[in-house]
Amino acid sequence: MGFRGDNACFAWWNGSTSGNSTRDSYNVSSITNHGGGDYTITFNVDPENNDYVVFGSGAYWDNHHDGNLIYAAPIRTSESHMATTGCRVNWCYPGINANAALTNSQLATCAFIGDS
């Protein structure tokens, strides 16, 4: 049973930005690869507005067990990147001294919460 309505998770995606593949998703019609951890996630059913919350994470595996965590966030250089039709999301490796860099993720997840 799922919860639908205002303040609910109206879309989510689980896949790989390394292989440009989807493992599972909800209310996602497509993903577009712009290269190097930069993706647009397009919604099946649009939310009421673009004032939603975006959060995501990822990881890549290198057999070192050192928690190669990656975070995902919307591109906020323009309001158009966070639209009712979809959202452009970057997966970034935090790096050292706040030198974050776009990166692909073998395990990438992203969720959207807002008014639907």
C-alpha positions in Angstrom: 0.0 0.0 0.0 1.4 3.4 -0.9 0.7 6.9 0.2 -0.2 9.4 -2.5 -1.1 13.1 -2.1 0.5 16.3 -0.8 3.9 15.9 0.9 4.4 12.3 -0.4 7.1 10.7 -2.4 5.7 11.2 -5.9 8.6 9.6 -7.8 11.8 7.7 -7.2 14.5 6.0 -9.3 17.1 3.2 -8.5 19.7 2.5 -11.2 23.2 2.9 -12.4 24.6 6.0 -13.9 27.7 4.0 -14.8 25.7 1.7 -17.0 22.8 4.0 -17.7 20.3 1.4 -16.5 17.2 1.3 -14.3 16.8 -1.4 -11.7 13.4 -0.1 -10.5 11.4 3.1 -10.3 8.1 4.7 -9.5 6.5 7.4 -11.7 9.6 7.8 -13.9 9.1 7.6 -17.6 12.7 8.0 -18.7 16.2 9.1 -17.8 18.5 11.1 -20.0 22.3 10.9 -19.7 24.1 14.2 -20.2 27.4 12.6 -19.3 29.5 12.0 -16.2 26.9 11.8 -13.5 24.6 14.4 -15.0 21.1 13.1 -15.7 17.5 14.3 -16.3 14.8 12.2 -14.7 11.4 12.6 -16.4 8.2 12.0 -14.5 5.2 10.0 -15.8 2.7 12.1 -13.8 3.7 15.7 -13.1 3.6 17.1 -9.6 1.5 20.2 -8.9 4.5 22.5 -8.9 8.3 22.6 -8.9 8.6 23.3 -5.2 9.5 19.7 -4.4 12.4 18.1 -2.5 15.1 16.1 -4.2 17.5 13.8 -2.5 19.6 11.0 -3.6 22.8 9.0 -3.0 25.0 6.6 -4.7 28.1 4.4 -4.3 30.8 2.8 -6.4 32.6 -0.3 -5.6 36.4 -0.6 -5.5 36.9 -3.4 -3.0 38.3 -1.1 -0.3 35.3 -1.0 2.0 35.9 2.7 2.6 32.4 4.0 2.0 32.8 5.6 -1.5 29.6 7.5 -1.0 28.1 9.8 -3.6 25.4 12.4 -3.1 22.8 13.5 -5.6 21.3 17.0 -5.9 19.4 19.0 -8.5 21.2 21.5 -10.7 20.1 24.9 -9.4 21.9 27.1 -12.0 18.5 27.7 -13.6 14.9 27.2 -12.3 14.2 25.3 -15.5 16.3 22.3 -14.3 13.7 21.6 -11.6 10.5 21.4 -13.6 7.1 19.7 -13.2 8.0 17.4 -16.1 11.3 16.3 -14.6 14.5 17.2 -12.8 18.1 17.4 -13.8 20.2 15.8 -11.1 23.9 15.5 -10.6 25.7 12.7 -8.7 28.8 14.0 -7.1 31.7 12.5 -5.2 32.5 14.9 -2.3 36.3 14.7 -2.8 38.8 16.4 -0.5 38.6 20.1 0.7 35.1 20.5 -0.8 36.3 19.8 -4.3 33.2 17.9 -5.4 33.3 16.3 -8.8 30.6 14.9 -11.0 30.8 11.1 -11.2 29.0 8.1 -12.3 27.6 5.8 -9.7 27.2 2.0 -9.9 24.3 2.3 -7.4 22.4 5.5 -7.8 19.1 6.4 -6.1 17.0 9.5 -6.2 13.6 10.5 -4.7 11.2 13.4 -5.0 8.8 14.6 -2.4 6.1 17.2 -2.9 2.6 18.1 -3.8 1.0 15.6 -6.2 
